[in-house]
Amino acid sequence: MNAIQDSYPDELSHCYGCGRLNLDGLQIKSVWNGCEAIARFTPFSYHTAVPGYVYGGLLASLIDCHGTGTAAAAAYAAAGREPGTAPYLRYLTASLRVNFLRPTPLGPELVIHGRVKEMSGRKVIVEAWIEANGETTVQGEVVAVQVPEHLLNNLLNQGERED
């Protein structure tokens, strides 16, 4: 399966957390399986908080971008559409809540889960959590809102003007 982020148009693929065109970013890849999105990420040594543990800001970023990706994937599925088809369904974070349950060890691959808790109109609430070595270390909730079509069109047209 392809990651939802790989279906975003180029003009919308520069996010530090999940933009495939941001070579300095995290490049999170969220894969939708019909009821849940999964992403995998292995932190580097420079993602350190204290020796042996992952920096909390990185963990919040993983929850954030995975949450908006989960929202987009679920919205396409609910509309019976293939990801990346126009009009584009792109989501941004309106609210982010992160609870650090225990320190996240640096070294193992992290598995980020996302499930839709509620979907209504332009808003999707996603519950997300991060596991390290099979143990949940972080829980979060993302309130994601669909980017208005007029703003998407402005961003897409801006990309055409730069070419």
C-alpha positions in Angstrom: 0.0 0.0 0.0 1.1 3.6 -0.7 1.4 6.2 2.0 -1.3 8.9 2.0 1.4 11.5 2.0 2.7 10.2 -1.3 -0.6 11.1 -2.9 -0.4 14.8 -1.9 0.2 17.1 -4.9 3.7 18.6 -5.1 2.5 22.0 -3.9 1.2 20.4 -0.7 4.2 18.2 0.0 6.7 20.4 1.9 5.7 19.8 5.5 8.6 19.2 7.8 6.9 16.2 9.4 5.4 14.5 6.4 6.4 16.3 3.2 8.0 13.9 0.7 9.6 17.0 -1.0 11.2 18.2 2.3 14.5 16.4 2.2 15.4 17.8 5.6 12.1 16.7 7.2 10.9 13.6 8.9 9.0 12.2 5.8 6.4 10.4 7.9 4.6 7.8 5.8 1.1 6.8 7.0 -0.5 3.7 5.4 -4.3 3.3 5.7 -5.6 -0.3 6.1 -9.3 0.5 6.1 -9.8 1.2 9.8 -6.4 2.4 11.0 -3.3 4.2 9.7 0.1 3.0 10.6 3.5 4.8 10.3 6.9 3.6 11.2 9.8 5.9 12.2 13.2 5.2 13.6 14.7 8.2 15.4 18.3 9.2 14.9 20.8 9.8 17.6 20.2 13.6 17.3 16.6 13.1 18.3 17.8 12.8 21.9 16.1 14.3 24.9 18.5 12.8 27.4 20.9 9.9 26.6 18.9 6.9 25.6 15.5 8.6 25.1 13.6 10.4 22.4 13.0 14.1 22.5 9.3 14.8 23.2 8.9 17.4 20.5 9.7 14.8 17.9 7.1 12.5 19.4 4.5 15.3 19.3 5.4 15.9 15.6 4.9 12.3 14.8 1.4 12.3 16.4 0.6 15.6 14.6 1.5 14.6 11.1 0.3 11.1 11.4 -3.0 12.5 12.7 -3.5 14.7 9.7 -2.5 11.9 7.3 -5.0 9.6 9.0 -7.7 12.2 8.6 -7.0 12.6 4.9 -6.9 8.8 4.3 -10.2 8.3 6.2 -11.9 11.1 4.4 -10.9 9.7 1.0 -12.2 6.2 2.1 -15.5 7.7 3.4 -16.0 9.5 0.1 -15.3 6.2 -1.8 -12.4 7.9 -3.6 -8.8 7.1 -4.3 -6.2 9.1 -2.4 -4.8 12.0 -4.4 -7.8 12.5 -6.6 -9.2 16.0 -7.0 -10.6 17.9 -5.4 -7.8 17.2 -2.9 -8.6 16.3 0.7 -5.8 17.8 2.8 -6.0 18.4 6.5 -4.3 20.7 9.0 -4.1 20.5 12.7 -6.6 22.6 14.7 -5.7 21.1 18.0 -3.1 18.7 19.3 -3.0 16.9 22.6 -0.1 14.7 23.6 0.3 12.7 26.8 3.7 11.2 27.5 3.0 8.0 29.4 6.6 6.9 29.8 10.0 7.7 28.3 10.4 6.5 24.7 13.6 4.7 24.2 16.0 5.8 21.5 17.0 3.0 19.2 14.0 0.9 18.3 11.6 1.6 15.4 8.6 3.5 16.6 5.1 2.4 15.4 2.6 5.2 15.2 -1.1 4.3 15.1 -4.0 6.5 14.2 -7.8 5.8 14.3 -10.7 8.0 13.6 -12.6 8.8 16.7 -15.1 11.2 15.1 -15.7 12.5 11.6 -18.2 15.3 11.0 -18.2 17.9 8.2 -14.8 19.3 7.7 -13.4 18.0 11.0 -11.9 14.7 11.9 -10.8 13.7 15.4 -8.0 11.2 15.4 -6.7 9.2 18.4 -3.1 8.3 18.0 -0.4 6.5 19.9 3.2 5.6 19.6 4.6 2.2 20.5 8.3 1.3 21.2 9.2 -2.4 21.6 5.4 -3.1 21.7 4.8 -0.8 24.6 2.7 2.4 24.3 4.8 5.4 25.4 2.7 8.3 24.0 -1.0 8.9 23.4 -2.4 11.8 21.6 -5.5 13.3 19.9 -5.5 15.5 16.8 -8.4 17.6 15.7 -7.8 17.9 12.0 -9.7 20.3 9.8 -10.0 20.1 6.0 -8.2 22.8 4.2 -10.8 25.0 2.5 -11.0 24.5 -1.3 -10.2 28.2 -2.0 -7.0 28.0 0.1 -6.0 24.7 -1.7 -6.6 26.4 -5.0 -4.4 29.4 -4.0 -1.6 27.0 -3.0 -1.9 25.0 -6.2 -2.0 28.1 -8.3 1.0 29.6 -6.5 3.0 26.5 -7.5 2.0 27.1 -11.1 3.2 30.7 -10.9 6.6 29.7 -9.6 7.3 27.3 -12.5 
